[in-house]
Amino acid sequence: MSREALFNQLRAVQRFDLAVVGGGATGLGVALNAAQRGFSVVLLEAFDFASGTSSRSTKLLHGGVRYLAQGNIRLVSEALHERSVLMDMAPHLAQALPFVMPIYRSWQIPFYGIGLKLYDLLAGRKALGKTKILNRQETLAALPGVEPKGLKGGVQYWDGQFEDARFALALAKQIQRLGGLPINYARVTHVERHASSSSFSIQLQDQIGQQNLRIEANALVNATGVWVDALRQQLSPHQTSHLVAPSQGVHIVVGQEFLPSRHALLVPKTSDGRVLFAVPWLGSLVIGTTDTPRQDLPLHPKPFEEELTFLLTEASKALLRPVQRSDVKSVWVGLRPLVAIQDSQDTQTLSREHTIVKDSSGLVSVTGGKWTTFRVMAEDALQACFEAGVLSRRPLNDCHASRAPSNASVSLTLPPGMHLYGEEQALIGQLPGVGNTLFPGFTEAMVRYAARGEWATCVEDVLARRSRLLFLDAALARAVAPQVADILFQETGLDPKLEDFIALTEQYQMSGLQRAGQ
């Protein structure tokens, strides 16, 4: 459905059972859950789907190994169950990934080995593979490029890996197939609650066409991530409690020659007690992450110098070849909406990772959590709407609940940079430019498909989220951007915002950060 058709339908309906603000993992999950129950639902995202934190994860579907040490068995079991469901939902976007923890002190082998065996036990039949104790030679074979000095052995376990931005697109497409309206670049400018009808009046602006519209909704869910408190305060100006304490996580990307393996590396304890990952992803190696409090909330946050130094230093300790600034092909930063309040009268704490709040205005806000448990957050948010009386209870339609669109099981050993489209590959093959490769694994036809079938309107949409080139190689993304802009303009007639994207690539490059004084 074209953007014009979406807005025509929005004008035609005008009143919905549910409006969801925020098009990241949580908002998409809430809208999908509601659509599966047969509610009329509109999802409004101010920018692009998953343009914030939800496209800047470590690309893992995991049960939360670190929670085992805290004794939070329930949370681990829940996440392991969800990991299995999500991998079944979209086998073209998710896969099992072996992790190896290199061991340099002999006592750590039984310590971590026993803990990870418990991880297998909790996963039960949904385990992705068995935890194994590796000797020194086996560890070096699994992790060629790991620091060999003092290496005693390793522990191998399994978790899931997925493509977060394309998974978000798959959810948006499923919402639309079920009758919902997922709309990107639709900024909510004002919200008020009608005392007489107990409904919400929502004003929004089309960020592309600059038109303003007003719609009504019986229920309103706030799923705006780190920006969740802004919408709460708009409806309740005297609201003083804050739901989130933002924290940023930085990732750097280098060539896979630093760790030429299909295994990921996990350092369980760095110099300051953090966990460090080095994960193979689309032909490159992602190294992360950090956890740094941040008060300002930019859409494209920049890393702090100490975060970059930390990642380079710790990666160089873990790998045989030191990682230099000149080796980094891309840097990205995500803001995590960590839960700030846990115990108050208006808050229902559902886990250590996400929280649902029902304000006196009737607004339901959901924050915290992670991609692996987005369905749990969605379910809890809908239950809160039922309990608040803003939606009538309806059962979840199981025939719609288990699979994501384009769920063909396809080979996951595609060339580096090839993005997984599942059954939609046939549609792309019918478009002009299928033989014109813009960069390895991405063609002119894919740009056209992004515009026609995936709501892409600008170069950033295509090179940051429909493909992941900006996250893999910012300099290459800058180089191919003019070609992408030309194709997009042919398709949409809209300004592809090439200059804005060129400026953004500077922020994803080490050289640009250095020039900016970072």
GURONU-494940 format. One record per residue (C-alpha): residue in one letter; x, y, z. Coordinates in pm, 1 decimal, always signed. Layout:
N
   resn          u          v          w
      A          X          Y          Z
...
//
This chain:
518
   resn          u          v          w
      M       +0.0       +0.0       +0.0
      S     +141.7     +339.9     -102.6
      R     +187.8     +622.6     +144.1
      E      -95.7     +814.1      -19.5
      A     -323.3     +511.1      +15.8
      L     -230.0     +478.7     +384.4
      F     -327.2     +837.8     +456.0
      N     -646.8     +806.4     +253.2
      Q     -742.1     +508.0     +468.6
      L     -646.3     +702.1     +780.7
      R     -884.7     +981.6     +679.6
      A    -1157.7     +733.1     +595.5
      V    -1144.5     +551.3     +931.3
      Q    -1058.9     +844.0    +1161.5
      R    -1152.1     +651.2    +1477.8
      F     -962.4     +342.0    +1592.0
      D     -986.5      +98.6    +1877.2
      L     -615.8     +152.0    +1949.3
      A     -345.1     +396.4    +1852.0
      V      +16.9     +304.1    +1920.7
      V     +285.1     +572.6    +1926.6
      G     +632.4     +441.6    +1846.8
      G     +745.4     +214.2    +1564.4
      G    +1025.8      +22.8    +1731.2
      A    +1018.6     -336.1    +1853.6
      T     +774.2     -267.6    +2136.6
      G     +528.9      -52.8    +1942.2
      L     +524.3     -293.6    +1649.5
      G     +464.5     -580.4    +1891.5
      V     +171.5     -402.4    +2058.0
      A      +12.0     -312.9    +1724.3
      L      +56.0     -667.7    +1594.2
      N      -94.1     -820.4    +1909.3
      A     -395.9     -589.0    +1879.2
      A     -440.7     -663.9    +1508.9
      Q     -426.9    -1037.3    +1583.6
      R     -718.1     -982.5    +1824.5
      G     -922.6     -809.8    +1554.1
      F     -895.8     -454.2    +1685.8
      S     -870.2     -161.6    +1446.1
      V     -521.8      -25.2    +1509.2
      V     -296.3     +250.1    +1380.0
      L      +73.9     +272.2    +1456.5
      L     +236.4     +615.8    +1430.8
      E     +614.4     +650.8    +1404.9
      A     +771.3     +997.7    +1387.7
      F    +1067.2     +876.9    +1180.5
      D    +1122.1     +536.9    +1018.8
      F    +1035.6     +197.6    +1162.6
      A    +1311.6      +83.4    +1401.2
      S    +1508.0     +401.4    +1332.5
      G    +1610.9     +432.5    +1697.2
      T    +1733.7     +170.0    +1940.4
      S    +1555.4     -117.8    +1765.7
      S    +1793.9     -115.7    +1466.8
      R    +2106.7      -68.6    +1681.2
      S    +2108.0     -384.3    +1890.3
      T    +2386.7     -642.1    +1908.8
      K    +2167.2     -853.8    +1674.3
      L    +2113.6    -1125.6    +1934.2
      L    +1807.1    -1322.6    +2039.7
      H    +1913.0    -1444.5    +2380.5
      G    +1789.0    -1568.2    +2713.8
      G    +2009.3    -1342.0    +2920.9
      V    +2296.6    -1557.0    +3043.8
      R    +2398.2    -1289.5    +3295.0
      Y    +2067.8    -1329.3    +3481.0
      L    +2165.4    -1681.9    +3579.7
      A    +2429.5    -1538.5    +3812.5
      Q    +2158.7    -1322.1    +3968.2
      G    +1936.1    -1622.6    +4024.8
      N    +1655.4    -1482.4    +3806.9
      I    +1555.3    -1818.1    +3661.2
      R    +1203.3    -1705.3    +3565.0
      L    +1332.9    -1422.3    +3348.3
      V    +1585.1    -1648.0    +3174.9
      S    +1323.1    -1917.8    +3109.8
      E    +1080.0    -1662.9    +2966.7
      A    +1342.4    -1520.0    +2732.4
      L    +1454.6    -1864.9    +2617.3
      H    +1095.3    -1952.4    +2529.3
      E    +1057.8    -1626.5    +2335.5
      R    +1387.9    -1683.9    +2159.1
      S    +1248.3    -2009.1    +2020.8
      V     +922.1    -1848.3    +1907.7
      L    +1095.0    -1560.2    +1730.6
      M    +1334.1    -1787.8    +1546.6
      D    +1038.2    -1994.5    +1426.7
      M     +852.6    -1679.0    +1321.9
      A    +1117.3    -1570.5    +1074.0
      P    +1372.3    -1837.8     +984.3
      H    +1495.2    -1620.0     +697.1
      L    +1597.2    -1351.6     +947.1
      A    +1715.6    -1552.7    +1249.2
      Q    +1965.3    -1830.6    +1301.4
      A    +2143.6    -2021.9    +1573.5
      L    +2489.0    -1887.4    +1654.8
      P    +2763.1    -2062.3    +1855.2
      F    +2946.7    -1849.6    +2112.6
      V    +3286.5    -1936.5    +2253.0
      M    +3412.6    -1799.5    +2580.9
      P    +3795.7    -1823.2    +2582.3
      I    +3932.3    -1923.2    +2922.8
      Y    +4266.3    -1806.6    +3060.2
      R    +4225.4    -1932.8    +3417.1
      S    +4160.2    -2301.4    +3470.4
      W    +3903.6    -2253.2    +3749.9
      Q    +3678.0    -2061.8    +3508.4
      I    +3612.7    -2369.9    +3293.4
      P    +3390.5    -2551.1    +3548.1
      F    +3250.9    -2218.6    +3676.9
      Y    +3117.6    -2102.8    +3339.3
      G    +3062.4    -2454.9    +3207.7
      I    +2817.8    -2545.0    +3485.0
      G    +2629.5    -2216.8    +3444.8
      L    +2589.8    -2265.2    +3071.8
      K    +2482.4    -2627.2    +3116.0
      L    +2202.1    -2485.1    +3331.7
      Y    +2122.0    -2249.8    +3041.9
      D    +2077.7    -2558.3    +2819.8
      L    +1863.5    -2724.7    +3084.1
      L    +1631.1    -2424.2    +3107.5
      A    +1595.4    -2416.5    +2728.5
      G    +1501.4    -2785.3    +2725.2
      R    +1388.8    -2906.2    +2383.1
      K    +1420.6    -2549.6    +2255.7
      A    +1796.1    -2547.7    +2308.1
      L    +1986.1    -2446.4    +1993.6
      G    +2283.9    -2667.8    +2066.7
      K    +2471.2    -2828.2    +2353.3
      T    +2723.9    -2649.9    +2569.3
      K    +3070.2    -2800.7    +2526.5
      I    +3399.3    -2765.2    +2708.8
      L    +3678.4    -2703.5    +2456.7
      N    +4047.5    -2768.4    +2501.0
      R    +4307.1    -2516.0    +2388.7
      Q    +4335.6    -2653.1    +2033.3
      E    +3958.6    -2668.5    +1986.1
      T    +3922.7    -2312.5    +2112.1
      L    +4188.0    -2184.3    +1869.5
      A    +4015.1    -2371.3    +1585.6
      A    +3676.5    -2218.4    +1675.0
      L    +3820.6    -1868.6    +1727.3
      P    +4109.2    -1817.0    +1486.8
      G    +4235.5    -1471.1    +1575.0
      V    +4176.4    -1497.6    +1950.7
      E    +4468.7    -1408.7    +2181.0
      P    +4654.4    -1741.4    +2230.5
      K    +4888.7    -1634.4    +2510.2
      G    +4787.4    -1806.7    +2833.1
      L    +4478.6    -1966.8    +2673.7
      K    +4365.5    -2275.7    +2869.3
      G    +4056.6    -2370.0    +2671.8
      G    +3703.2    -2245.5    +2621.3
      V    +3333.3    -2298.9    +2674.2
      Q    +3098.7    -2307.9    +2374.8
      Y    +2725.3    -2240.1    +2404.5
      W    +2446.2    -2138.3    +2165.7
      D    +2217.5    -1839.8    +2128.3
      G    +2024.8    -1674.2    +1847.0
      Q    +2122.0    -1404.7    +1598.9
      F    +1880.6    -1202.3    +1386.3
      E    +1853.5     -902.7    +1155.1
      D    +1673.4     -647.9    +1372.4
      A    +1574.5     -381.0    +1118.9
      R    +1434.0     -626.1     +866.0
      F    +1253.9     -812.9    +1144.0
      A    +1084.1     -483.1    +1231.8
      L     +977.7     -442.4     +868.2
      A     +837.5     -795.7     +869.8
      L     +624.7     -707.2    +1173.9
      A     +498.3     -389.2    +1007.5
      K     +398.3     -584.9     +697.7
      Q     +212.6     -838.9     +909.5
      I      +23.8     -560.3    +1088.9
      Q      -85.5     -426.7     +751.8
      R     -189.2     -772.6     +628.9
      L     -414.4     -804.9     +933.1
      G     -587.0     -474.4     +860.0
      G     -377.9     -239.5    +1072.3
      L     -217.5      +83.9     +953.9
      P     +155.7     +110.9    +1028.8
      I     +268.8     +459.0     +922.2
      N     +623.6     +589.9     +936.3
      Y     +714.9     +958.9     +931.7
      A     +388.0    +1041.9    +1108.6
      R     +472.4    +1259.4    +1407.2
      V     +221.2    +1292.9    +1690.7
      T     +209.8    +1666.4    +1766.6
      H      -65.9    +1680.8    +2028.6
      V     -276.0    +1440.1    +2234.3
      E     -570.7    +1507.3    +2463.0
      R     -828.2    +1296.1    +2644.6
      H    -1197.1    +1370.3    +2596.4
      A    -1364.9    +1363.8    +2936.4
      S    -1709.4    +1307.6    +2786.0
      S    -1627.6    +1016.0    +2556.2
      S    -1316.5     +884.7    +2736.0
      S    -1141.9     +866.1    +2398.5
      F     -817.2    +1021.3    +2282.6
      S     -785.8    +1292.0    +2022.4
      I     -453.7    +1267.1    +1840.2
      Q     -309.5    +1529.7    +1609.5
      L      -36.8    +1415.8    +1374.7
      Q     +174.7    +1557.9    +1098.7
      D     +282.3    +1375.0     +786.9
      Q     +656.8    +1446.2     +788.6
      I     +676.2    +1382.8     +414.7
      G     +371.7    +1568.4     +282.6
      Q     +350.5    +1812.0     +576.2
      Q      -25.2    +1763.2     +601.4
      N     -192.8    +1764.3     +942.4
      L     -461.1    +1518.2    +1048.4
      R     -666.2    +1443.1    +1356.1
      I     -780.3    +1095.8    +1455.8
      E     -960.9     +944.4    +1753.2
      A     -873.0     +630.4    +1947.7
      N    -1040.4     +450.7    +2235.0
      A     -703.3     +342.1    +2372.8
      L     -354.8     +487.2    +2342.3
      V      -29.6     +300.1    +2404.4
      N     +293.6     +492.0    +2444.9
      A     +582.7     +280.6    +2315.0
      T     +833.3     +553.0    +2233.1
      G    +1136.7     +401.4    +2403.6
      V    +1369.6     +651.0    +2568.2
      W    +1123.9     +928.2    +2471.9
      V     +837.5     +769.2    +2666.6
      D     +819.8    +1039.5    +2935.2
      A     +759.4    +1324.9    +2687.4
      L     +419.9    +1186.4    +2580.6
      R     +323.2    +1110.8    +2941.1
      Q     +396.4    +1467.8    +3043.1
      Q     +193.8    +1605.5    +2752.9
      L     -117.9    +1433.2    +2887.1
      S      -26.2    +1487.3    +3253.2
      P     +177.0    +1812.2    +3272.6
      H     +229.3    +1775.7    +3646.2
      Q     +374.0    +1426.8    +3608.1
      T     +709.2    +1424.0    +3787.5
      S     +806.6    +1055.9    +3787.5
      H    +1031.5     +932.1    +3508.1
      L    +1000.3     +585.7    +3362.4
      V    +1340.1     +565.9    +3196.5
      A    +1701.2     +625.9    +3284.6
      P    +1860.1     +631.0    +2936.5
      S    +2184.8     +448.3    +2878.3
      Q    +2376.9     +429.1    +2554.6
      G    +2548.3     +130.0    +2401.3
      V    +2818.5     +169.7    +2137.9
      H    +2920.5      -86.3    +1874.2
      I    +3212.5      -75.2    +1633.3
      V    +3242.2     -277.6    +1312.2
      V    +3565.5     -412.3    +1165.8
      G    +3651.4     -663.4     +896.7
      Q    +3594.3    -1028.5     +976.2
      E    +3963.8    -1098.9     +919.2
      F    +4009.3    -1009.0    +1287.1
      L    +3808.9    -1321.0    +1376.0
      P    +3753.8    -1532.7    +1062.6
      S    +3498.4    -1767.0    +1211.8
      R    +3127.8    -1845.6    +1224.5
      H    +3160.4    -1848.6    +1603.1
      A    +3105.8    -1538.1    +1816.1
      L    +3347.6    -1447.2    +2093.5
      L    +3229.2    -1360.4    +2443.8
      V    +3456.9    -1204.0    +2704.4
      P    +3264.3    -1256.9    +3029.7
      K    +3447.6     -994.5    +3231.3
      T    +3644.2     -700.3    +3096.8
      S    +3870.5     -471.9    +3298.5
      D    +3571.2     -289.2    +3445.6
      G    +3344.5     -594.2    +3482.5
      R    +3143.4     -559.2    +3163.0
      V    +3071.2     -826.0    +2901.0
      L    +3228.3     -786.6    +2556.2
      F    +3096.8     -948.8    +2236.1
      A    +3265.9     -991.8    +1898.6
      V    +2992.9    -1121.5    +1668.7
      P    +3010.4    -1213.4    +1298.1
      W    +2738.7    -1026.1    +1108.8
      L    +2684.0    -1000.5     +732.8
      G    +3050.3    -1054.7     +651.6
      S    +3184.3     -817.9     +917.8
      L    +3260.6     -833.3    +1289.3
      V    +3052.8     -634.8    +1540.0
      I    +3227.8     -549.4    +1867.3
      G    +3031.8     -416.5    +2164.3
      T    +2895.6     -288.7    +2377.2
      T    +2907.0      -12.3    +2636.9
      D    +2659.1      +97.6    +2902.5
      T    +2688.3     +470.0    +2971.0
      P    +2418.9     +691.2    +3129.7
      R    +2300.8     +973.0    +2905.5
      Q    +2051.7    +1252.0    +2973.6
      D    +2006.2    +1409.2    +2630.1
      L    +1812.1    +1203.2    +2377.1
      P    +1928.7    +1268.9    +2018.4
      L    +1797.3    +1049.1    +1738.9
      H    +2155.9     +982.7    +1628.6
      P    +2368.4     +991.1    +1946.0
      K    +2744.8    +1004.5    +1919.2
      P    +2981.7     +784.0    +2117.4
      F    +3186.1     +929.6    +2397.9
      E    +3562.3     +914.0    +2352.1
      E    +3604.5     +691.7    +2657.2
      E    +3358.3     +440.0    +2508.4
      L    +3556.2     +411.7    +2186.6
      T    +3879.0     +376.7    +2382.2
      F    +3722.7     +104.2    +2596.6
      L    +3604.0     -101.1    +2297.8
      L    +3933.4      -68.8    +2109.5
      T    +4136.7     -154.2    +2419.3
      E    +3931.0     -454.3    +2526.3
      A    +3900.9     -591.1    +2172.8
      S    +4276.8     -564.3    +2133.4
      K    +4324.3     -762.8    +2453.7
      A    +4089.7    -1038.0    +2336.1
      L    +4222.5    -1065.3    +1979.3
      L    +4566.2    -1153.2    +1851.4
      R    +4566.6     -854.4    +1615.3
      P    +4516.8     -516.7    +1789.0
      V    +4217.8     -315.6    +1665.8
      Q    +4315.8      +34.7    +1556.0
      R    +4089.8     +330.7    +1488.5
      S    +4176.6     +307.1    +1119.8
      D    +4033.5      -47.7    +1114.4
      V    +3683.3      +63.3    +1215.6
      K    +3439.9      +74.3     +923.3
      S    +3136.6     +194.8    +1115.1
      V    +3035.3     +309.8    +1463.7
      W    +2678.4     +311.5    +1587.7
      V    +2510.9     +407.2    +1911.8
      G    +2176.6     +297.1    +2056.2
      L    +1992.7     +448.4    +2353.2
      R    +1847.7     +189.6    +2591.7
      P    +1527.1     +277.0    +2781.8
      L    +1631.3     +123.9    +3113.3
      V    +1352.3     +122.3    +3370.5
      A    +1400.0     +403.4    +3621.2
      I    +1114.7     +338.7    +3865.6
      Q    +1026.9       +0.8    +4004.3
      D     +794.9      +52.6    +4299.0
      S     +517.9     +311.2    +4289.7
      Q     +139.7     +310.9    +4305.9
      D      +94.0     +376.0    +3933.7
      T     +348.2     +121.2    +3817.4
      Q     +314.4     -250.0    +3760.7
      T     +660.5     -399.5    +3754.7
      L     +652.3     -703.3    +3530.5
      S    +1020.1     -796.7    +3521.3
      R    +1360.6     -649.1    +3577.3
      E    +1359.3     -536.8    +3212.9
      H    +1022.4     -384.9    +3128.4
      T     +747.5     -194.6    +3302.3
      I     +387.1     -101.6    +3222.5
      V     +236.5     +219.1    +3361.3
      K     -130.7     +319.4    +3350.5
      D     -155.0     +695.1    +3407.3
      S     -465.7     +867.4    +3540.0
      S     -521.8    +1007.3    +3188.6
      G     -581.7     +653.0    +3062.8
      L     -253.9     +641.4    +2873.5
      V      -75.0     +306.1    +2889.7
      S     +303.8     +332.5    +2861.8
      V     +543.3      +42.8    +2814.2
      T     +919.7      +76.0    +2838.0
      G    +1238.7     -119.5    +2897.7
      G    +1287.4     -472.7    +2773.7
      K    +1474.2     -611.9    +2474.7
      W    +1401.7     -748.3    +2129.1
      T    +1386.4    -1109.1    +2250.9
      T    +1088.2    -1039.5    +2476.7
      F     +901.2     -785.6    +2262.9
      R     +597.8    -1017.1    +2239.9
      V     +579.9    -1042.5    +2619.7
      M     +586.0     -663.1    +2647.8
      A     +311.6     -637.0    +2387.6
      E      +92.5     -889.6    +2566.9
      D     +139.0     -710.3    +2899.4
      A      +53.1     -374.7    +2740.5
      L     -271.3     -512.0    +2592.9
      Q     -362.9     -668.2    +2927.5
      A     -312.1     -326.9    +3089.3
      C     -553.9     -176.7    +2834.1
      F     -810.7     -443.7    +2922.6
      E     -769.2     -381.0    +3295.1
      A     -802.8       -5.1    +3243.6
      G    -1129.2      -62.5    +3057.3
      V    -1016.8     +123.5    +2743.0
      L    -1037.0     -196.5    +2535.5
      S    -1274.5     -488.8    +2569.1
      R    -1111.0     -827.7    +2614.5
      R    -1068.7    -1032.2    +2299.1
      P     -875.9    -1355.9    +2252.0
      L     -558.3    -1372.3    +2049.5
      N     -621.7    -1538.7    +1715.2
      D     -365.7    -1819.6    +1717.7
      C     -374.7    -1866.5    +1341.0
      H     -222.5    -1518.2    +1305.3
      A       +7.6    -1530.8    +1604.0
      S     +294.1    -1761.8    +1518.4
      R     +449.4    -1656.1    +1191.3
      A     +590.4    -1341.0    +1039.2
      P     +548.6    -1260.1     +667.9
      S     +799.6    -1382.5     +410.0
      N     +891.5    -1670.6     +636.5
      A    +1038.6    -1905.4     +379.5
      S    +1327.6    -2108.7     +510.9
      V    +1617.2    -1990.7     +295.8
      S    +1988.4    -2045.5     +303.6
      L    +2157.3    -1833.5     +565.8
      T    +2494.6    -1873.1     +392.7
      L    +2434.0    -1587.2     +151.2
      P    +2714.6    -1363.6      +18.4
      P    +2824.6    -1086.2     +258.6
      G    +2584.6     -794.5     +244.8
      M    +2296.3     -996.6      +98.2
      H    +1983.4     -914.2     +291.9
      L    +1727.4    -1177.8     +360.1
      Y    +1391.5    -1127.1     +191.2
      G    +1244.6    -1474.0     +222.2
      E     +965.6    -1530.7      -27.7
      E     +983.4    -1166.2     -136.9
      Q    +1297.2    -1242.7     -340.1
      A    +1064.1    -1345.5     -624.6
      L     +900.2    -1000.9     -623.7
      I    +1237.5     -826.1     -636.1
      G    +1338.4    -1042.2     -931.5
      Q    +1057.1     -890.1    -1138.7
      L    +1170.2     -528.1    -1092.3
      P    +1398.9     -321.7    -1316.5
      G    +1766.5     -325.0    -1224.5
      V    +1783.6     -675.3    -1084.4
      G    +2120.9     -721.4    -1253.5
      N    +2262.6     -383.0    -1153.3
      T    +2464.1     -443.0     -834.2
      L    +2522.1     -128.0     -627.7
      F    +2737.0     -306.7     -370.9
      P    +2784.3     -676.4     -292.8
      G    +2446.4     -840.1     -235.0
      F    +2234.7     -529.8     -305.2
      T    +2088.1     -425.1     -638.0
      E    +1897.8     -142.9     -800.8
      A    +1588.0     -365.8     -790.7
      M    +1614.8     -384.3     -410.4
      V    +1608.0       -3.9     -390.1
      R    +1295.6       +0.2     -603.8
      Y    +1137.6     -266.9     -386.7
      A    +1224.0      -69.1      -72.9
      A    +1029.7     +225.4     -216.2
      R     +735.9      +24.8     -353.4
      G     +691.3     -237.1      -83.5
      E     +877.9     -128.7     +229.3
      W     +781.4     +237.2     +291.8
      A    +1130.9     +374.8     +216.3
      T    +1129.0     +744.6     +128.6
      C    +1491.9     +858.8     +164.1
      V    +1848.3     +733.9     +127.2
      E    +1884.1     +671.8     +500.0
      D    +1583.1     +438.7     +497.2
      V    +1747.8     +228.6     +225.6
      L    +2112.3     +226.6     +333.2
      A    +2058.5     +216.4     +710.4
      R    +1761.1      -20.0     +751.5
      R    +1635.0     -180.4     +424.0
      S    +1997.8     -267.9     +373.5
      R    +2249.9     -231.4     +658.9
      L    +2536.9      -78.7     +465.9
      L    +2564.2     +231.3     +685.7
      F    +2614.2       +2.2     +985.5
      L    +2866.3     -215.4     +802.0
      D    +3076.4      +30.2     +603.1
      A    +2991.1     +398.2     +633.4
      A    +3242.2     +509.1     +368.8
      L    +3096.7     +269.3     +111.3
      A    +2746.3     +384.1     +204.6
      R    +2850.7     +741.2     +133.2
      A    +2995.4     +638.4     -203.0
      V    +2681.3     +460.5     -330.9
      A    +2434.2     +711.1     -182.7
      P    +2400.8     +927.2     -497.8
      Q    +2297.3     +623.8     -705.2
      V    +2041.5     +523.3     -442.5
      A    +1909.8     +880.3     -431.9
      D    +1856.5     +884.0     -809.8
      I    +1666.0     +554.3     -806.6
      L    +1450.6     +662.2     -511.2
      F    +1359.9     +988.8     -682.2
      Q    +1253.9     +794.6     -991.8
      E    +1028.4     +579.7     -774.3
      T     +876.8     +836.5     -538.1
      G     +931.5    +1184.6     -679.2
      L    +1028.5    +1286.1     -325.5
      D    +1344.8    +1453.3     -202.1
      P    +1569.4    +1156.0     -111.0
      K    +1757.7    +1377.1     +139.2
      L    +2096.5    +1287.9       +1.2
      E    +2282.5    +1571.0     +172.9
      D    +2136.9    +1474.6     +510.9
      F    +2256.9    +1119.0     +461.0
      I    +2605.6    +1227.2     +353.1
      A    +2631.1    +1427.4     +676.2
      L    +2509.9    +1125.8     +876.1
      T    +2779.9     +900.3     +730.9
      E    +3039.6    +1129.6     +888.4
      Q    +2902.5    +1040.9    +1230.1
      Y    +2936.5     +668.4    +1160.6
      Q    +3302.1     +699.5    +1060.7
      M    +3594.2     +727.0    +1301.3
      S    +3746.6    +1000.2    +1085.6
      G    +3427.0    +1203.6    +1105.8
      L    +3408.6    +1162.6    +1483.2
      Q    +3767.9    +1277.1    +1519.7
      R    +3701.0    +1584.5    +1307.8
      A    +3397.2    +1655.6    +1523.1
      G    +3619.4    +1663.9    +1830.0
      Q    +3504.6    +1333.9    +1975.2
//
